[in-house]
Amino acid sequence: MDVNTGIPLALRFVHNGGMTRWQAYLYELMRRLGVTSQNQLAARVGVSQSTISRWLSGAMPSADEVLKVAQRTGDDPIELLRLAGLIADDGRESRLSPVAEQRVRYLASLADRWDEEEWEHLRWIAERFATDDD
């Protein structure tokens, strides 16, 4: 944490164009969890090491992947969806259609009320909503 701005150090690089906000979040998460490898981070958030590698290389996660990370870390799912570019924030456009964004935002707002089975269902629904504009 930068004592002058209160911004996590990894997120400062985003303002300089050094990495995406999702990449900065992952580096900050590694620091916060005390993990030093992609394998360790993958185990903690429930994805494969190759997924972590892709994300750290600049690939963006899907809605269900973001929700899985939120569930495993206890981080705010709405904020993680913003960092991943799945919902609009700070003048940035969403990677989703307006209808899909609204659906995913609503589902994520319910996340703190769900048990493990319901989380799985939420991720399944979010993935369908993220690709379905009907």
C-alpha positions in Angstrom: 0.0 0.0 0.0 1.3 3.4 -1.0 1.3 5.5 2.2 0.8 8.7 0.2 -2.2 7.7 -1.9 -3.6 4.6 -0.1 -3.5 2.7 -3.5 -2.1 -0.8 -3.5 1.4 -0.6 -5.0 0.5 -3.1 -7.8 -2.4 -0.9 -8.9 -0.1 2.1 -9.4 1.4 0.4 -12.5 -2.1 0.4 -14.1 -2.0 4.2 -14.3 1.3 4.0 -16.1 0.0 1.6 -18.6 2.2 -1.3 -17.3 -0.5 -3.8 -16.8 -4.3 -4.3 -16.8 -6.3 -3.8 -13.7 -6.9 -7.6 -13.5 -3.2 -8.3 -13.7 -2.5 -5.7 -10.9 -5.2 -7.4 -8.8 -3.6 -10.8 -9.2 -0.2 -9.5 -8.2 -1.7 -7.7 -5.2 -3.6 -10.9 -4.3 -0.4 -12.9 -4.4 1.2 -10.5 -2.0 -1.9 -10.5 0.3 -2.1 -14.3 0.4 1.7 -14.7 0.8 2.0 -16.9 -2.3 5.1 -16.8 -4.5 4.2 -18.9 -7.5 1.5 -19.3 -10.1 0.9 -22.8 -8.9 0.2 -21.6 -5.3 -2.1 -18.9 -6.5 -4.0 -21.3 -8.8 -4.5 -23.7 -5.9 -5.8 -20.9 -3.7 -8.3 -19.5 -6.2 -9.4 -22.8 -7.7 -8.2 -22.5 -11.3 -5.3 -24.2 -13.2 -1.8 -22.8 -13.3 -2.1 -22.3 -17.0 -5.2 -20.1 -16.4 -3.1 -17.9 -14.0 -0.3 -17.8 -16.5 -2.7 -16.6 -19.2 -4.2 -13.9 -16.9 -0.8 -12.7 -15.9 0.1 -12.5 -19.6 -2.9 -10.2 -20.2 -5.8 -12.5 -21.0 -9.0 -11.6 -19.3 -11.2 -14.0 -17.3 -14.8 -15.0 -18.0 -17.6 -14.0 -15.6 -17.7 -17.5 -14.0 -13.9 -17.4 -13.4 -14.2 -14.0 -11.7 -17.0 -15.2 -9.5 -14.9 -18.3 -8.6 -12.0 -16.0 -7.5 -14.4 -13.8 -5.5 -15.8 -16.9 -3.7 -12.4 -18.3 -2.9 -10.8 -15.0 -1.8 -13.8 -13.3 -0.2 -13.2 -10.2 -2.3 -16.2 -8.2 -3.6 -17.5 -9.8 -6.8 -18.7 -6.5 -8.2 -15.3 -5.0 -7.8 -13.6 -8.0 -9.4 -16.0 -7.9 -12.3 -15.0 -4.2 -12.8 -11.3 -5.0 -12.6 -11.8 -7.7 -15.2 -13.6 -5.3 -17.5 -16.8 -7.3 -17.4 -18.9 -4.4 -16.0 -18.4 -0.7 -16.9 -16.4 1.5 -14.5 -14.6 4.9 -14.6 -15.5 5.6 -18.2 -14.3 2.2 -19.4 -16.7 0.2 -21.5 -17.8 -3.3 -20.4 -16.7 -6.4 -22.4 -20.3 -7.5 -22.1 -23.5 -6.2 -23.8 -25.5 -3.8 -21.6 -28.1 -6.5 -21.0 -25.5 -9.2 -20.0 -23.7 -6.6 -17.8 -26.9 -5.8 -16.0 -27.6 -9.6 -15.4 -24.1 -10.4 -14.2 -24.1 -7.3 -11.9 -27.4 -8.4 -10.3 -26.2 -12.0 -9.8 -22.9 -10.8 -8.2 -24.9 -8.5 -5.8 -26.5 -11.7 -4.4 -23.2 -13.6 -3.9 -22.8 -13.1 -0.2 -26.1 -15.0 0.4 -25.0 -18.2 -1.5 -23.7 -21.6 -0.2 -21.2 -23.7 -2.2 -23.9 -25.4 -4.5 -25.6 -22.1 -5.1 -22.2 -20.5 -6.0 -21.7 -23.2 -8.6 -25.1 -22.4 -10.0 -24.4 -18.7 -9.9 -21.2 -19.1 -11.9 -23.0 -21.3 -14.5 -25.8 -18.7 -14.8 -23.3 -15.8 -15.0 -21.4 -17.5 -17.8 -24.7 -18.0 -19.8 -25.8 -14.4 -19.2 -22.4 -13.1 -20.2 -22.8 -14.6 -23.6 -26.6 -14.5 -24.1 -28.3 -11.2 -25.0 -31.9 -12.5 -25.1 
